[in-house]
Amino acid sequence: MLLEKQKLVEDIKESEKNVRPAVEAVLEEKKMMGMELRAEVKRLQEEEAERRAKEEAEKMEVVRQIRALESLPVDRTAHFDATTVSDGSRHLLEAMSLAELRERLVMVQNLVKEKEEEKRSEILAEKQAREADLIDRMQTIQKVREIRERDAKDMRRKKLKKEEEHKAMREKIRNEAQLMLQKEVYIYT
């Protein structure tokens, strides 16, 4: 047992001796990788700076050429035929000249105007129909009111006539009763 422990201790010491060189080797490798990475980044930054400088030089050259073209005199006379189709659109099936486009525009505008007029006519007809319906309803309501008013007047007139007849009947009965009473009083006196 003691021998086993001594052997184990010796193995551990031996492995510790082997670990240190391995760690140093890894550190050296990482150091080398870091240096390589820094060198690669520097190279890429230099390439990017060169590319930007080259693009800037190209832009400056284009600006110089544009300025040179702008300084040249320009022929400002327009040579345009409205009845021809442009060369760039000849391959299209619906290619039209400016004159044809204007004709079509006028046709479409006329069509839109016609549709607007039809819509206006429909709206006006609907409005007139609604107005006629409202007038008809108002006339019906007015007739019903007149009939009810007439019926109410007739009922009042009948009621008043009945009340007058009832009043006249009571008056007649009272007068007859007074006459009879006077006769009786006259008889007794």
Secondary structure, DSSP 8 states (H G I E B T S, - for coil): -HHHHHHHHHHHHHHHHHHHHHHHHHHHHHHHHHHHHHHHHHHHHHHHHHHHHHHHHHHHHHHHHHHHHHHS---------TTS--GGGTTSTT---HHHHHHHHHHHHHHHHHHHHHHHHHHHHHHHHHHHHHHHHHHHHHHHHHHHHHHHHHHHHHHHHHHHHHHHHHHHHHHHHHHHHHHHHHHH-
